[in-house]
Amino acid sequence: MVKNPGREPTAQEIAETAESMKVAHKFGPSYHRNKTELHTTPACKSKQCKDCSDISCPNFSSHQECPPKCRRGCKNQLSRTKPELVPFFIADTGDRGKGLFAKTDIPADTRILYYSGEIISQRASKIRWNKYDDKEREQSYYFAAGDFICDPRNHGNAGQYANNSCQPNMVAVQCKIHGKAENYRGIFFDAYRDIEKGEELTIKYDFDYDSSVVRECKCGELNCTKSLNMLPPQPKKRSSKSRSGASEKKKSKKS
Ligand SMILES: C[S@@+](CC[C@H](N)C(=O)[O-])C[C@H]1O[C@@H](n2cnc3c(N)ncnc32)[C@H](O)[C@@H]1O
């Protein structure tokens, strides 16, 4: 859904966004206890590749971040380098708190941001969750990061302001990160399609189905499910083909 098309960010919004992108990732003690061997990505040597920012780079296309010593101008290092350009800004959405908005037109497949947070084990995330009160739970946005959980509560960047849409224009991509555990994945938000300047940048949350937490979706898309959680599992329907097949069998037994 296009919101505020063409709108320019204010100086305050630009400053807040820049400040949020300074926040560094934190790998907690439970990551260190549970990490497997460290992942190594070879430097990109492809002659077709220019700056490792698209699928002409074998590392980018196989969902791996390039090592620090890669080709000159390598752009596939977003988890450990400050982004050259931040193509979005944080602004108020009116009815859904803060959100992210495109500062420029963003072509499809552009890597927009690295979702930052504290990387903890799944066990540690459950212990933490059980200690949270209802409000803290409602405001907790755990993101699966390979075998780990990324908790943006204290170490999150602007990624934590991406709102949900039932027709999102960004997609979360999980990548192996050079020098980090094989069983860890960094989370990146990529443009799913061409995005117009001023459009809100959205993602599909697919929070686990949870009947105890009501989270109403107000994305306003035609296919809106009205919930930020996944819908309850539907009882399996037998297809009309198998139903008619069964009744055919019954009929033929009778005759
Ligand atoms: C990860 S935060 C996104 C940033 C949030 N808007 C803020 O200001 O901090 C997720 C929360 O934003 C709100 N939210 C996100 N998408 C929404 C949507 N489509 N409809 C209603 N509320 C939404 C909900 O309160 C949700 O729990």
The ligand as a Tripos MOL2 file, in Angstrom:
@<TRIPOS>MOLECULE
LIG
   27    29     1     0     0
SMALL
NO_CHARGES

@<TRIPOS>ATOM
      1 C1          8.2900   -4.7120   15.1170 C.3       1 LIG1
      2 S1          7.1910   -3.5060   15.7480 S.3       1 LIG1
      3 C2          7.0650   -2.4060   14.4100 C.3       1 LIG1
      4 C3          7.3080   -1.0080   14.8600 C.3       1 LIG1
      5 C4          6.2130   -0.3920   15.6580 C.3       1 LIG1
      6 N1          5.2130    0.1940   14.7640 N.3       1 LIG1
      7 C5          6.7500    0.6510   16.6180 C.2       1 LIG1
      8 O1          6.3570    1.8190   16.5710 O.co2     1 LIG1
      9 O2          7.6000    0.2770   17.4390 O.co2     1 LIG1
     10 C6          5.6770   -4.4320   15.7250 C.3       1 LIG1
     11 C7          4.4850   -3.7400   16.3080 C.3       1 LIG1
     12 O3          4.0400   -2.7040   15.4410 O.3       1 LIG1
     13 C8          2.6150   -2.7160   15.3090 C.3       1 LIG1
     14 N2          2.2670   -3.1520   13.9420 N.ar      1 LIG1
     15 C9          3.1000   -3.5520   12.9860 C.ar      1 LIG1
     16 N3          2.4490   -3.8350   11.8500 N.ar      1 LIG1
     17 C10         1.1570   -3.6270   12.0900 C.ar      1 LIG1
     18 C11        -0.0260   -3.7630   11.3300 C.ar      1 LIG1
     19 N4         -0.0070   -4.1620   10.0600 N.pl3     1 LIG1
     20 N5         -1.2020   -3.4640   11.9130 N.ar      1 LIG1
     21 C12        -1.2580   -3.0580   13.1900 C.ar      1 LIG1
     22 N6         -0.1740   -2.8950   13.9820 N.ar      1 LIG1
     23 C13         1.0200   -3.1850   13.4390 C.ar      1 LIG1
     24 C14         2.1280   -3.7340   16.3440 C.3       1 LIG1
     25 O4          1.9140   -3.0420   17.5620 O.3       1 LIG1
     26 C15         3.3040   -4.6760   16.4820 C.3       1 LIG1
     27 O5          3.2980   -5.3550   17.7080 O.3       1 LIG1
@<TRIPOS>BOND
     1     1     2 1
     2     2     3 1
     3     2    10 1
     4     3     4 1
     5     4     5 1
     6     5     6 1
     7     5     7 1
     8     7     8 2
     9     7     9 1
    10    10    11 1
    11    11    12 1
    12    11    26 1
    13    12    13 1
    14    13    14 1
    15    13    24 1
    16    14    15 ar
    17    14    23 ar
    18    15    16 ar
    19    16    17 ar
    20    17    18 ar
    21    17    23 ar
    22    18    19 1
    23    18    20 ar
    24    20    21 ar
    25    21    22 ar
    26    22    23 ar
    27    24    25 1
    28    24    26 1
    29    26    27 1
@<TRIPOS>SUBSTRUCTURE
     1 LIG1         1 GROUP 0 **** ****
